[in-house]
């Protein structure tokens, strides 16, 4: 009879098997790729990505189209934007 006690595999530590180590590595890589894609697709707003890509004239045109700004203020703001600073 052997003096060593053989324990079933379910008593082993989860990080001990080489297959388990590979699975953990794959899981970490997949999670890192998902986080990278979320950041690149701008679904997660980082402080450097808060700045809008629209210029001021586009925003003014949208506000005018929605009826937030009437014609006179719209024309005045548009003229003001064209003046050099």
N, C-alpha and C positions, 0 to 999 in steps of 0.2 A: 504494500500500500504506500502511496505517495505521501510525503510529509507536507506537500503544498496543497492548499485548498484552491480548487478551480471554481471561480465565480462565473455565473452566467454573464453574457455581454451587457445586459441591461443594468448591471451594477457598476459598470465602468463609467468613468468620467466622460462627459459628452465631447470633450476636446481631444480625447486620447486616440481615436482611430484616424487613420490617414484619410479615409473617405469623408469623415465628418469635418476634418480640417479643410479639405477641398471644398466642401459644401459651404462652410462658413466664408471662405475666401470668395467664392462665386457670389454669395449673397451680399457681401460688402461691396464688391465691384458693381453689382446691379443697382444697389441703393445709391452709390456714388454717381453712377451714370444718370439715374432718374433725377437726382438733385441738380446735377449739371444741366440737364435738359430743361428743368423747370426754371432755373435762373436764366438760361439763354432765351427761353420763350417769353420772358418777362411776366410770367404768371405770379412770380414772387417779386415784389417791388423792393429793390435795394435802394439805398439813398442815392447812388449814382445814376439810377434809372428813373427817378421821379420826374425829371425834366421832360416836358412834353416835346414831341417831335414836330408838332404843328407850329407854324409861324403865326405872328400876331394877325396878319391879314386873313388867314384861314379861320381863326377863332372869331374875328369880327364878322366875317361873312356868314359863319354858322349862326351867330347870335342874331344877325339881321334876318336870316332865313327863318329862324324860329319865332321871330317877332319880339325878341327881347329888347331890340333897339329900333327906334323909328328912323325914318329916312334922314332927317336933319342931323341928328347926332351921329348917324352912320357916316354921312358924307364928311362931317367935321373930323371925326376920328380917322377916316381914311386919308384926308388931307394932312392931318397931323403926322401920320405915319410916314408920309412921303417926304416931309421936311427933313433936311439934314440936321443932325444934332451937334 
